Amino acid sequence: MTTSPPPPPSPSSSPRSLLDHLRGHHIGTYGLLILAVLLFLVFSVVLPDTFPTRDNVSSILSNQSIPAILALGATIPIATGKFDLSMGYGLGLAHVMVLQLIVNTGWPWPAACLTVVLGGALVGVLNGVIVEYVRIDSFIATLGTGSMMYAATGWITDGSRIVPGPDGLPASFTGLYDSRFLGLPLPAYYVIALAAGLWVVLERLPLGRYLYVIGSSRRTADIIGIPSHRYSVYAFAGSGLVTGLAGVLLAAQQQTGNPSVGLDYLLPAFVGALLGSTTIKPGRVNALGTVVAVAVLAIGLAGIGQLGADFWATPLFNGATLLIAVGLAGYSARRRLRTP
């Protein structure tokens, strides 16, 4: 009696195939983080006297705190498959309103900041209601409300800057941006705290899972009983709340109310959010990935700036990175769907 030899192992189960799978998985998961480290090392070698210094690192962390916060806010509606294009306009209105209440109305700065943050959340609710219940596409709806916010900014300022008096702004208010803790600028801790909180919400709480299901398949969410309209409104409210927080920080940084500030932050925010969806959790937006993506952008911009690039290099870098981010995000999402 003879026995047939065992079948050869399938290619998918061979050690080499497994090694290739693990290598591809780790590159997809941590590739952007590795790129951030490599960029820092390259610029440190090219610019050894200015780039790998404590002052430069501190400057990067401080200057990129507002784009990072805004990018984290953008991830919330993107998780549901929607986009909030009003964030740039909302940032401009929020920072103007803070200074208007403090300088021209005489409010205590904590009350002014709280009012603006809550106002941002209400604007987010309005965006969500228009998108979900009036059924206007999120691009069109938030672009429309953003334009209205820009008009409100111009009306409040009458097209001119809000400049504090001779005594300036309260030191405790400007300290929200200027202060340091354990050698690092305070805004860096805001980013860390917001990223940690958003990670908990999206990865560990039912709310986050609901948002991801809605973004993955609205029909599936409705079938399993998730109230899609309500949770989408929550997502826009979260985006508006974070925009209000960023506006407060921008007011503490600028210390003058500039009606034209805000839109410059919109593109970097979406670049960070979309590029972040290609790392840590490839195929979906996530808080940690967004922070890594913002770090890549910050290091790249700081490096080319110190190399003496012209003023147009920044929008060129952001625009090109956005196209790459959208392409990589789509590829990561398709690859995630194909992976068993």
Beta strands, then each sheet from edge to edge (+ up, - down):
strand 1: 180-181
strand 2: 184-185
sheet 1: 1+ 2-
end
